[in-house]
Amino acid sequence: MYQKLAISIFAGLVFSACVGTQSMMTEDPPLKGLNITIDPGHGATQAYDSFRIGPTGEREEWINLRVAKILSRKLTLAGANVLMTRTKDRDVSLGGRATLAKRHGSDLFVSIHHNGSQNDPSMDLPIVYFYGSAELNPASVDFAQILIDSLRAELTFNQQQGGAVYSDHLIYSSGTSVLRNTIDDMPGVIGEAGFFTNPAGEGRLKSKDYNKLEADVYYKAILEYFKRGMPFATCLFPDTLKYIDLKRPIKFELDDGFGNTFFEENSFKVLQDGVQIKSRWDSNLSILTATPDSSTEKSVSFQVFARNIQGNAMHPTPFNFLTAKGYEWYSLEKWVEAFDSAEMVYNQILDSNTENSNNLIDQIDSALHLYQLSLEIQIVHPRARIAEERILNLLLKKQALSDDDLSEAITAQQERLKNYYPR
């Protein structure tokens, strides 16, 4: 009897465990479906970089990689599709890192670094960098602020409340390469969780347990960021149209990241080529309608800004469109077609006996367009120098026929031929 009872209890426990496991498995992991790129900074610099080393020989790239590997495992267990730009102590180009992140379709780019100071070994504080202007990169700033608060609260620094969130334009006038080259596709930051040149800081950063703690801080910051939702915009521009009509309103459907339309009031903004244009939000239809400005450019770009009520800003990924002028400009797809068409018009100009200077100027503009297009499609091709010489000849001829001052363009073309096409 006792044996039967024991078997019954055991079977019940097994059944209960199975049910519990099933219940847990049916619940989606918190980062399911998200693509995240983790970028362990630097790599294999020991042979030539004498800066990235602490007082007792610990190198920054080693610390970066250890933290990144731990973080990658934690994110993967949470359901994220994680890309590591490097998994060994090897050098990966900055451009290569950005390209990998874009191919991954990343929702967030996190570059893990640690700092150093050549003139102040007492320096030890956290810094998080974002690209460019805070106003134009609000989603990155949102994550950066979550991360810096977590670093201060949970890690140890010589200057515990020092450091802050900064633009990477403070270190490079054009920003850091990895953030500059991913900004159009995803929010991203560079985290600097302490100084390896500080003796106590290096001691902590050498510790595997401390590396685990740092990885956990990144992990919890990422969880918190995505918990607040990732608002996004969808442009309702029909796929069948070849170019945008700037005389018509352009519409964007907005989602707060939870399938709803709960946004902070007055947080909506649309930029056209970096300049704010008029827009109107309809919460019932979830539509933000913008009124475009006219443009003489071949293409235009729109960026949409809004912030959901959880506090997360939309990442302003550019929406790029050809204008009517651009559609006409790119009417030919192969350089040889553009060049041959230009040659035909050029010969007509040479053979022309017309006294109608306006008609001749139109032909010159057409030939200039086609030669320039051939070079834009394929900058170096077998007849590239001929195209450049023809452009100079046409500019000189147009100058003689019109009242326009083309001296600057003529001089630039002469310099271009002299410097770029030596015989």
N, C-alpha and C positions, 0 to 999 in steps of 0.2 A: 504493500500500500504506500509506504513512504517512498519507495522507488518510483511508483507511478506518479505520486505527487511531485517528486523532484523533477521527473521528466516533463510533467505538465507545466510546472513553474518555468523550467528552462525554455520550453517551447514558447511559452507566453512572453518571456523576455526577448527571445529571438524575434518573435513576431512584432513585439513592440519596437525593438531596435530597427527592424526593417521598415516599419511604418514611419518611424522618426526620420530615418535616412531618406525615404521617399519624399516626405514632407519637406525636408531641407533641400532636396534636389530640385523640387518643383519651383522653389523660389529663385528668381534670377539673381545672379551675383551683381554687386553694385555697379560694376564697370562694364557689364556685358555690352558688346557691340561698339565699344569705343576704341579708337586707334590712337595710341600714345607713342611718341618717340622719346626715348631716353638717350641723351648724348653725353657720354663720359668725355669731358674735355681733354684735348691734347692727346698724347700717346707717342711712345718711342722717341722722346726728345732728349734722352739722357746723353746722347753723343754730342749734342751741340747746344743745349740749353742749360746754362749754369744757374739760371734764376729760380727755376721751379723746384727748389730743394730746401728742406728744413735744416736746422742746426745739426741734427744727427744723421742726415742723409735720406730722410723720407721724401719721396718725390710726389708732386701734386698729381700727376697722371695716374699713379698707383692708387692713391686715395679715391680719386674720381671714379675709377673703374670698380673698386670694391663696393663703394656705396651704390653705384648704378646697377651692379649685378643683383644686389640684395633687393633693391627697389623694383627691378624688373620682375623678379620672382613673385614679390608680393602683389604687384599689379596684375600679373598673369593669373594668379590664384583668384583674384577678384573679378576675373572675366574679361580684362582688357586684352586687346591684340597689341602686344608690345614689340616695338622695333628698337634694337640697340644699334647705334651707329658704329660701335666697335665692341668686341667681346674679349679682345686681347690687348696687350701693350703694343699697339701698332699705330702708325700714323694714318689718319684718314683726312683727306683734304677738306677744308671748310666748305667748299662748293659741293663736294661729294656728300657731306653730312646733310646739307640742306636739300639736295636732290633726293636722297634716301627718304627724308621726312615727307617730302611732297608726294613721292611715289607711293608711300605708305598711306596716303590720304589721312594724315594725322589730324586729330581733333585738338591736340596739345603737344607742344614741343618743350622739353625740359632739358636744358644743358647743365650738367653738374660740374662745378668747378670749386676750387678753393684758392684763397687769395694769398698774396705775399707782399712784403714791404722791404725794400732795400735799405731804407734810412730810419725805420722805427720798429725794432723788434718787439716792442710792447703792444703794437697794434694787433687787435684780435676782436673782430666784430662781424656780424652777418651783413651781406649786401645782396640784393636781388635786382638785376637789370632787366629792363624791357626795351624794345626798339623805339627810337624816335620820340614823338610827342605823346604825352599822356592823353591829350584830348583826342588824338587820332588813333590811339591804340588802347581803348579802354578795357577790353577783355583781358589783355595781357597784364594790365595794371591790377585788375581785380584779382587774378591769380597770384600775382607778385605780392600783393598786400596780405592775402591769406598766408602765403608761405613765410614772409618776413615775420609776421606775428607768431607763427608756430615755431620758427627757428629761435626767436628770442625767448619764448616761453619754455621750451623743452631742451635746448642745448646750452652749453656753457661757453662763455666768452669772457675775455679780459675786460672788454667794455660791453657789459651785458645789454645795456639799452642803446648802445651805439649802432651805427649803420642805418640803412633805410632802403627804400625802393628808389632807384635812380634810372634815368634814361641812359642808354648806352652811348648816346651822343656826347656824354661827358668824357668818355674815354677815346672815342674815335669820331671825327666830325661827320662821317657817313654812317656811323653805327657799326655794330659788330656784324661780321659776314654771315654767321648762321642765322641771326635774327632778321637781318636785312633781306636775306634771300628766302625767308619763309613767311614774312609778314603778310603777303597777299593771300596766303592759304590757311593760316592757323594762328591762334595766339601762342606766344612762347616767351620763355624767360631764361636768363642765365642766373643760376644760384651760386653764391659764394659763401659757403657755410663755415667761415672762420679762416684764420691765417696760419699757414704751415710754417711761416718764418718766426712765429712766436713760439718760444721753447715749450711753454705749457700747452699751447694750441697744437703743436706738432705731436706732443705726447698723447693728447686725446685722439687726434686723427689717425695715429698709428694703431689704435686699439680697435680690434674687430667688433667688440661690444659697442663701442662708440659709433662705429660705422653703421651698425645695425640700428642704433638709436636715430642717427641722422636719416637713414633710409626710411625709417618709420615716420619721421616728421614730414618728409616729402610725400609719403604715401597718404597720410591723413590729410595733408593740405590738398592733394589731388582729389581725394574722396569728397572733401568739403566743397571744393570748387564745382565738381560735377553734380553734387547733390542740389546745388542752387539752380541747376538747369542751364542749358546752352541755347539761348534764343537765336533764331536765324530768320533770314528773309529769303523769299523765293520771288524772282522777277517773273511777272506774267507777260513778258514779251513773247509773242508768237514765234515758234521755231520756223515757220514758213516764210517769215519776212527776212529779206537779205540785209537790210540796213534799217536803222532807227529813224523814225520821222520825229524830229525835234519840235514839230509844231503840235504834237499830240501829247497828252499826259502819259506818264509812265507809272505803272502800278506794281506794288510789291506786296505779297502776302506774308504776314509776319506770324511767327510762332514763338511763344515764350520759353520753349524748351520742354514743356509739359503737355503739348497739344492744345494749349489754351491761348488766350489773348490778354493775359494780365500783365500789363506794363506800367511802369511809373509814368505819371502824367508829365507832359512837357519834356520827355526824354527822347522824342523822335526828331531825327534830323536826316536830311539827304544832301550829300555833296555831289556836285558834278565837276569833275576835274579839279577837285580840291576846294571848290567854292560852294557855299550853301545855297540851295535853291528852295523855292516855296514847296511846302508839302502839307498834306492834310490826312489825319488819321481817322479811320472809321472803325471803331471797336466792334460794331455789329457784324461787319463783313470781314474783319481782320485785314483790312487793306490800307496801305499807306500810299497815297497818290501824290506824285511829285510833278511839278511843272518845269520841264527842261528849258534851259537857255539855248539860244541859237549858237552855232559854232562853225568856225571856218576850218576846223581840224578834220583830219581823215577818220578819226575815231574819238569816242567819248567814253568816260568811265564814271560810274555812279557807285557811291558807297552809302549804306544805310546804317543809321545808328539808333539804338533803342536800348532800354534797360528793363529787365523783368522785375516783378515786385519782390523777388528773392534777392535782388541786388546784383545780379550778373548782367553785364553789358553784352550786347551782340558784337561779335568780331566783324568789323566792316570789310568783308571780302569784296574786292572790286567786281562790278558787273561791267564788262567791256563790250562796246558795240561799234560797228562801222557806221559812219554817216553816209549820206548820199554821195558826198565827195569821195569818201574812202572807198565805197563800193565801185564807183567809176574808176578810181585810181588803180585798184587791184583787179581790174577787169581781165587781165591776162595772168596766167599762173606760171608760165615758163619763161626764163630769161631770154631764150632764143626767139620766142614769139614776140616779146616786147622789143628786142633789138631789131629784128627784121622789120617790124611795123614802123619803128623809128626811122630806119634807113629809107623806107619807102617814102615817108613824109619828108625826110631830109632832102632826098633827090628831087621831090616835087618843089621844094623851096628853092633849090639851086636852079631849077629850070623855069621858075616862075618869072613871067614878064608883067605880072599884074601891077597896076598902080594903086590898088586898094591895100594900103598899109595895114588896115585893121584885119583884113582877111589873112595877110601874110603873118601878122603877129599871132593870130589864132593858130596858124599852122606851126609856127615856131614853138608856141606853148605846148602844142600837142606832141611835137618831136621831143622837146625837153622832158615832158612827162614820161614818155616811153623809154628814153635812154636812162633816165633816173630810175625808173621802175626795173629795168633790166639789171641795174646795179644793186637795187634793193633786194631783188629776188636772189641774185647770185653775185656777191660783191666782187669776186674774182672769177672771171670767165675769159675764154679765149679772145674776146674782142672788147674787153673792159677798157683798155687804153683808148681804143677808137671811140668808144662811147664817151669817155671823159673829154677827149679832144673835140668831139662834136658838140658837147655841152658848152664848151668855151666858145666855139665858133657861133653857136646859136645865141649865146648871151651877148656877144659883140654885135651881131646882126640886129638883135632886138633893141640894143642900146641906140643904134644908129637910126632905127625906125620910130622909136617912141620917145616920149618926154620923161620916161622913168629914169631915175638915177640907179644904174646897175653896177656902178664902179666897185662897190664892196663885194658883190657876188662874183664879178669878173676877176678881181684880185684874188679872192679866195680860191677860185677855180684854177687860176694860174699857179698859185702856190701848191695846190693839191697835185697838179700834174708834175711840177718840179720835184716835190718831196716824196710823192708816193709812187711815181712811175719813172725812175731813172732809166735812161737808155743804156 
